[in-house]
Amino acid sequence: MTITSSRYVEPVLALEATNGKKSSKPPPRIWYAIEPPFQGYQPTPSEAYAQSGAGTAIVIDNGSSLVRAGWSFDKTPRMSFPADVARYRDRKYNRTVSYVGYNAYADATTRGQIRNAFEPGTSIVGNWDVMEGVLDNIFVNLGVEGGNGGIGSPVLMTEPVANLGYSRKTMNELLFECYYAPSLVYGIDSLFAYKFNKGNSGLIISSSHSSTHVIPVLNSKPIMSSVSRLNWGGSQGADYLLKLLRLKYPSFPCKVTDYQAQHVVREHCYVSQNFDKEMRGFLDWTGLETRDHVVQYPFTEHVVVEKSEEELARIAERKREGGRRLQEQAAKMRLEKLVQKEQELDYYKDIQQRLVGQTKKETKRLLDEDEFKDEAQLDKLIKDMEKSVRKARNKDLGVSDVVEEENGASFPLLDVADDELDEAGLRQKRHQRLLKSGVEARARAKVEKEQERARLAEEERLDDERRIKDLDGWLEDRRVARTALLQRIKDRERQKADLGNRKSLASQMRMKTLANLASDAPGRKRRRGGDDDNFGANDEDWGVYRTVAMGEQSEDEEEEDLDAEMRNVEAQLLKYDPGFNESNTMAAQMDWTKSLMHAFRRGPWPFDPESQQEIHQLHLNVERIRVPEVVFQPAIAGLDQAGIIDIAADMINHGMGKPHDRNNILRDVFLTGGNTCFTGFEARLDKELRAVLPIDAAMHLRQANDPLLDAWKGAAQWSKEPTFRQALVTRQEYDEKGFDYMKEHNLGNSTTF
């Protein structure tokens, strides 16, 4: 056998036979699990810093998914990387090294030390050491030289809606005190994206990595007091997918990482236009091969090298030749043993003949020489050896053994009184009594078998008569019997499963039985020389071992072959019941092609539990629409919040005091954020939002040109406008007015809500 390690393999054919059946489905299309997002060495640009001036802003989109940064004159951000830092002590060089962004995924050592700058599931910075490493990486890759002791350019950075004062204060201290930024301003990413897409009045629906916000905007000014948030975004969707996959594949051999889960959500999930209807029919056999996506993880497959027909023929011939040699050796050994037994038999017969006519003293001497107690033992040994020799000869000749008739056996000593026999005679009498008991037991068993055979024949005859006289009643009894057998088989399977669960009632009863076996009086130690152990005195005592091994089950149920009974009953129904066909049998109902659980876990293809390739596969079906649906129905993920439709409808119908304002924001419903990029998201939102609005309401819904980069582009565009200079907080103002000072503007947070 040859073992090969394979990371990418060809798709397995779906025409493999499984339980004697074949799948007519085409082979599955396979998507491979992505590798860690390490991008290798990236050169550090230096010419951009030379192009910048004192008024050129550094634009940073500080997102919890990816941090994007660049100069204000760039059309797209110069860098985009996750806010991850891996820092550890390198023993070889005896220094602390740090890897930022994608470099933190370079190898297993760095991946094990990754720390993120944001609080889990939020866009609030929580690890400021990591944030400092992220900013260092940004300024170094932007080519900032820092010759005057600071970065020398104003900083425009995005922050979350309703950012915490402590988070903004610490960021101010970091940028002003550590990097000596000359000025600083914050803004909201979704407002930057809306401005870049030339929005004036509308309703912004921003679903990003950590949360979803609904922001009304009138005349380019956001109404921050009416903003609503749904605590669900891309990271929560990835976590939810991981939970679903752990429930679906509890023993999956590979670890599904966070970045792999996020990639699966982006690549395979979509928004259903009618979730309830599609969920009911998602696992239907028709078309499941297109709805079920297979994600392949790395595996090691055991490949058996196939041999040619000539090699197989040579191997078979060698096996036959080896078998013939073994048979010859066995025949030779049997012949040698037979000759030895015949010689021993002749020897003992010679001793028996020499005992004839001898005195008791001489007889005892001859018997003692060969360690015989009496003549009866010698006679028994000779009879046994004659029987063994005769059996060996018949086996060599191929003749069946002749069974002696037990009816002719005689036991004369049983009629003789004990006082008329000596010690040897008494032993022989006891032996004959045992022999007679065995003969009588075999005779009784034979009679009982004949009676049982006659009883079964009579029951079969009566059953045939009843079937002929009352076919409908006979069929009804067979259906009832089949239903009862099905229930007993289910109970048996459930009991087997319960015995594997240590918390089940069956397993607890088994442990209780073991505890009772250990001590007849639980809670009291058995003292040496105390109570006598009489276990085994009754035949019922030994049934406890059956209880321990099998659980609580009667002997009759144990001896019954339920599967054979089921096959017999179903064979009768197939023969005489026109409404019962092969598809109604238990074997057909247990077919994997009709199993909903098989379709859920393995799709419409057979599953080979011995195949490492199939064991390392994830089948995505209902998860593809279930994960994105949480934005519309948060309750399916256990989130006690209203969905995005309810939030938007409530804001439009009740949050806008004037009908004119409501009509203005309805004319421009704007979608932005990476979590709105699902296929069908825009169409589903448009359909359901129109359903809750007044019939005369005119609504227009659009999506950002680039939901991922428009926030950075809008911030870079705004940094060239005069309002940007007015919103900047300078170092002097920071020193005079404190770390929590900020200037309000139309693209950022407000001091009051």
Buried (B, 14 or more C-beta within 10 A) or exposed (E): EEEEEEEEBEEBEBEBEBEEEEBEBBBBEBBEBBEBBBEEEEEEEEEBBEEBEEBBBBBBBBBBBBBBBBBBBBEEBBBBBBBBBBBEEEEEEEEEEBBBBBBBBBEEEBBEBBBBBBBEBBBBBEBBEBBBBBBBBBBEBBBBEEEEEBBBBBBBBBBBBEBEEEBBBBBBEBBBEEBBBBBBBBBBBBBBBBBBBEBBBBBBBBBBBBBBBBBBBBEEBBBBEBBBBBBBBBBBBBBBBBEBBEEBBEEBEBEBBEBBBBBBBBEBBBBBEEBEEBBEEBBEEEEBBEBBBBBBBBBEBEEEEEEEEEEEEEEEEEEEEEEEEEEEEEEEEEEEEBEEBBEBBEEBBEBBEEEEEEEEEEBBEBBEEEEBEBBBBBBBBBEEBBEBBEEBEEEEEEEEEEEEEBEEEEBEBEEEEEEEBEEEBBBBBEBBEEBBEEBEEEEEEEEEEEEEEEEEEEEEEEBEEEBEEEEEEBBEBBBEBBEEBBEBBEEBEEBEEBBEEEEBEBBEBBEEBEEEEEEEEEEEEEEEEEEEEEEEEEEEEEEBEBBEEBBEBEEEEEEEEBEEBBBBBBEBBBEEBEEBEEEBBBEEEEBBBEEEEBBBBBBBBBBBEEBBBBBBBBBBBBBBBBBBBBBBBBEBBEBEBBBBBBBBBBBBEEBBEEEEBBBBBBBBBBBBBBBBBBEBBBEBBBBBBEEBBEEEBEBEBBBBEBBBBBBBBBBBBBBEEEEBBEBBBBBEBBEEEEBEBBEEBBBBBBEEE
